[in-house]
C-alpha cells in the first residue's frame, strides 16, 4: 500500500510541476500566433513553493488521520 501511495504521489508531483508548465508554454506560443483571437490561459502550473506546501500539508493530514483513526 505504501508503494502505491508513493507512486501516485510522484505522478501528481510530476503533473503539477512539469506537464502543466509545458501546457502554459504551448499556450503562450499559440497566443503569439493569434493575438486577436481568444486568449488561452498561460498560468497553468504550480511553482516549487506550492508543490512543497502541498507535500507538507498532505503528510500532516495523513499523519493526523492515522492518529485519529
Backbone bond lengths (Angstrom), bond angles and torsions (degrees), N, CA, C in turn:
res aa  C-N    CA-C-N  psi(-1)  N-CA   C-N-CA  omega(-1)  CA-C   N-CA-C  phi
1 X - - - 1.446 - - 1.534 110.28 -
2 X 1.337 116.21 -37.23 1.459 119.79 178.83 1.529 110.77 -63.76
3 X 1.327 116.33 -40.77 1.462 120.27 179.96 1.518 112.17 -63.35
4 X 1.320 116.81 -40.39 1.459 121.19 178.30 1.529 110.66 -64.84
5 X 1.320 116.12 -43.31 1.466 120.18 177.86 1.514 112.35 -63.01
6 X 1.340 116.31 -39.65 1.462 120.48 178.69 1.520 110.88 -66.17
7 X 1.322 117.03 -42.89 1.469 120.42 179.42 1.522 111.30 -62.01
8 X 1.325 117.31 -44.48 1.466 120.84 179.60 1.527 110.37 -64.87
9 X 1.338 116.92 -38.01 1.462 120.86 178.23 1.519 110.88 -60.49
10 X 1.330 117.50 -45.90 1.457 120.24 -179.24 1.528 111.63 -67.46
11 X 1.315 117.87 -34.74 1.465 120.26 176.86 1.530 110.12 -63.87
12 X 1.321 116.72 -42.82 1.469 120.72 179.46 1.521 110.55 -65.40
13 X 1.343 117.67 -40.56 1.461 121.03 179.06 1.528 110.32 -63.45
14 X 1.320 117.43 -45.03 1.461 120.15 179.16 1.521 111.27 -62.95
15 X 1.325 116.84 -38.85 1.459 120.29 178.08 1.520 110.84 -65.83
16 X 1.323 116.97 -43.75 1.468 121.06 -176.42 1.523 111.70 -67.75
17 X 1.313 117.86 -32.80 1.458 119.17 -174.94 1.523 112.82 -99.00
18 X 1.308 118.15 -52.96 1.450 120.53 -170.76 1.509 115.41 -86.87
19 X 1.309 116.78 -58.42 1.456 120.92 -173.45 1.522 111.66 -60.77
20 X 1.304 117.10 -44.51 1.466 119.96 -178.29 1.529 111.55 -68.75
21 X 1.347 117.45 -29.80 1.459 120.21 175.97 1.527 110.19 -64.72
22 X 1.339 116.52 -40.44 1.458 120.45 178.81 1.524 111.24 -67.50
23 X 1.317 117.17 -35.51 1.469 120.11 176.76 1.526 109.77 -62.96
24 X 1.333 117.27 -41.97 1.460 120.89 177.39 1.517 111.93 -63.98
25 X 1.334 116.59 -37.74 1.463 120.87 178.20 1.526 110.52 -64.24
26 X 1.317 116.69 -44.44 1.456 120.28 178.71 1.535 111.16 -64.95
27 X 1.321 116.75 -38.85 1.469 119.89 178.18 1.523 110.15 -62.26
28 X 1.324 117.36 -39.10 1.465 121.30 178.70 1.541 110.03 -62.88
29 X 1.331 116.54 -42.83 1.463 120.27 179.54 1.529 111.25 -66.52
30 X 1.325 117.45 -42.53 1.464 121.19 179.13 1.519 110.52 -65.05
31 X 1.334 117.59 -40.40 1.460 120.66 177.61 1.528 110.76 -62.38
32 X 1.326 117.05 -32.55 1.464 120.22 177.99 1.517 112.58 -70.35
33 X 1.320 116.67 -28.83 1.462 120.15 179.83 1.527 112.41 -74.47
34 X 1.314 117.13 -32.25 1.459 121.79 -176.61 1.528 109.24 -130.35
35 X 1.331 117.55 77.67 1.475 119.51 -174.28 1.522 114.56 -68.63
36 X 1.332 118.49 -20.96 1.463 120.51 -176.58 1.525 113.09 -95.87
37 X 1.332 118.17 -10.55 1.457 121.20 -176.98 1.518 112.11 -86.62
38 X 1.310 114.68 -166.70 1.461 120.61 179.10 1.531 108.96 -67.42
39 X 1.328 116.37 130.62 1.458 122.30 -177.24 1.529 110.11 -85.15
40 X 1.324 115.82 136.50 1.458 121.29 174.11 1.523 109.41 -88.35
41 X 1.302 117.08 149.53 1.457 121.40 179.92 1.528 109.03 -73.21
42 X 1.327 116.85 125.27 1.458 121.49 -175.77 1.525 112.76 -93.37
43 X 1.298 117.82 -25.51 1.462 121.20 -179.64 1.522 108.93 -92.23
44 X 1.327 116.80 97.01 1.450 120.62 -173.72 1.522 111.14 -116.71
45 X 1.322 118.79 -39.62 1.459 122.29 -172.01 1.517 114.08 -87.73
46 X 1.319 114.70 -178.01 1.457 122.09 178.40 1.521 109.00 -109.10
47 X 1.336 116.20 152.93 1.461 118.77 174.71 1.527 109.46 -90.81
48 X 1.324 116.65 175.88 1.466 121.54 -173.58 1.532 112.25 -63.21
49 X 1.324 117.86 -35.88 1.466 120.93 -179.80 1.529 110.57 -65.81
50 X 1.318 117.16 -41.35 1.465 120.67 178.97 1.524 111.16 -66.67
51 X 1.321 117.54 -37.65 1.460 120.93 178.34 1.525 110.59 -66.17
52 X 1.320 116.99 -44.45 1.474 120.26 178.59 1.526 110.61 -64.83
53 X 1.325 116.99 -38.90 1.458 120.07 177.09 1.522 111.60 -61.66
54 X 1.325 116.74 -40.28 1.459 120.71 176.86 1.517 112.72 -65.14
55 X 1.332 116.39 -38.91 1.469 119.97 177.37 1.523 111.65 -64.77
56 X 1.328 116.39 -44.88 1.468 120.26 179.95 1.524 110.52 -65.14
57 X 1.327 116.95 -45.05 1.459 120.59 179.28 1.529 111.24 -61.45
58 X 1.327 116.72 -43.09 1.459 120.51 178.41 1.518 112.51 -63.26
59 X 1.335 116.80 -41.03 1.460 120.55 178.59 1.530 111.17 -65.46
60 X 1.335 116.43 -42.66 1.468 119.93 179.13 1.525 111.56 -65.33
61 X 1.321 116.94 -42.70 1.469 119.56 178.49 1.539 111.37 -66.09
62 X 1.319 116.42 -39.06 1.459 119.50 176.82 1.516 112.16 -62.56
63 X 1.339 116.21 -42.19 1.457 120.38 178.39 1.529 110.43 -65.88
64 X 1.337 116.02 -43.55 1.470 119.35 -179.88 1.536 111.25 -62.23
65 X 1.316 117.20 -39.67 1.458 119.99 179.47 1.528 111.72 -69.10
66 X 1.339 117.30 -32.26 1.455 119.09 178.55 1.522 111.61 -72.44
67 X 1.334 117.33 -30.91 1.458 121.06 177.73 1.523 110.02 -73.38
68 X 1.313 117.47 -42.65 1.463 121.89 -177.78 1.526 111.08 -69.93
69 X 1.313 116.43 -43.71 1.468 119.69 -174.39 1.458 110.71 -92.89
